[in-house]
Amino acid sequence: MNTLFNLADESKQLENKIVGDNFSMIDLGGLESLKDYVCENRDLNLKNTGKVFIHELLGLTGSEISLNYIPAGSKASFSHKHKENEEVYMVLKGEGLMEIDGKILKIKAGFVVKVSPAAVRKIESTEGSDLVVVIIQTRAGSLEQFTLDDAEIV
């Protein structure tokens, strides 16, 4: 069974994709254009409007990233948790609520929330405020080096 989400036929399609030896780049448009993307998993019969998964589009090998446009007064269609991956939610625009293990948190642009794998989570926008969120998903406990431990100044 395929567990990946791909752009649906009715989705806005990528306008530019450039792949070099050591990089890949895509153009999703501005934040407002996120509402025009639709991702789907046909095997699981799941479809999300306003969501783009970046893993396959960029060929990521260490994380999954999704960009999410949640219209005012909308909520995720289901709660979820993970087996191994923690998530970081970066709120770029708007206001909303996150429910994590039954606790309701108010969120707004500028907030960054880390959620452990086992936590049950759900997100929604408030009335009158579209919400734009970047979600970065990585395996919990996998980061061994970062910043100058991993970088080489050339």
N, C-alpha and C positions, 0 to 999 in steps of 0.2 A: 504494500500500500504506500502510495506517495504521501509524504507528510509536509511537503513544501507548499508555500503559497506563491502563486504567480500572478502577473497582471491579467485580469479578465479581458475578454474580447471587447467589452464595452468601456474599458478603462481608458483614460488618457494614456498615451504611449510615450515612451522616452523620445525626446527630440534629438539629443546628442549623447553619444557614448564614445569615449576614447579609451583605448587600452594600449598601454605601452609595456615595455619590458618589466618595469618595476612600479607601475601604477595603473589604476583604472579610474575613470571619471564619468559621472552621469549628470544630466541636467534635469532636475525635477520641476523647475520653474520656481516661482515664489511661494511663500507660505500659503497664500490663498488658493493656489492651484492644487494643493493637496486634496481638496474636496472632490477633485475630478478623477482621482485614482480609485480603482477598485481591485482588490486582491481576492483571489479565490483558491480554494483547494477542492477540486472536483471530486476526488475520491471520498472526502469527508463531507461533501456538500455544504461547505462553509464559504461565506462571501462577506467581505468587509468593505464598505464604501468609506473613502477618506483615509485609507491605510496603504502604506507601501513598505514592503519588506526589502531590505537592501542587500542581504546576504548573497543571494544569487546574482543580483544585478551588478555588484562590484566584485564578486568572487572572493568574499571575505573568508578567512580561514580561522579566525580567533573569536569572532563575535557575531551576533545577529543584531541588526539595528532596524527599527521600524519608525517611520514618521506617521503621525496620526492627527487627523483633523476630525474633531468631535463637535458637531453643530450644537448650538445653544439648546439646552434642555434635553440633551441626548445622553444615553449611558451605554456602556458596553453590554452586549447581549448576553454575556455570561461571566461568572467569576472564574478565576483559574489560579493554579499554583504550578510550580515546576518540580521536576525530579532532581535536577542538579544545578540549574542556572539561576543566578541572582539577576535582578533587573534594576536598572537605574532609570527613573523617569525624570526627564528635564522639561519643565513647562516653559515653552517659548512665548505663548500668547494665551490670554484669557484667564478664566477662573473656573474652578470645579471642585469636585469632592473625590477623594480616594477612600475606599473602604479596605482596610487591611486587617485581617483577622477580627472583623467585627468592629474595629475602631474607625470612626469617621474623621478624616483629616481634610481641612480646607486647604486647597492649593491655588496658586496663581502664578502668573509669569514671574520667572526668576527662581522658583522653588525647584529643588532637586531632591528626589526621594529614592533611597535604596531599599529594595525589598528582597528579603532572603527567599530562597527557593520554596520552602515549605509554607510560607505565608499565603493565605487565600486573599486575592486582591481583585478589585473592580474599580473602574474609573468612570466619572461622568462629568459633563459640563453643567454649569448652572444656567438658569433661565437668562436669556439676554446676553450670553457671553460664549462665543465660539472658543474652543480650546484646541491648542496645537501643542503636541507633546512628542518629544523624541524619546524612544525607549531603547536602551542598550542592554543586551542580554549576553552574559558571559558565564562560564562555569565558575561556581563559587569556589574560592580557594585556589584558583589556577594562576593567579598573578604572582610571578616569582621575581620579576625585575620591572622597573618602571623609571621614568624620567631619566636622570643622569646615570642610573645603574645600567640602563639599557642603551642609552644614546652614546654616540661617538661624535664629538665635535670635530668637524673637518674644515 
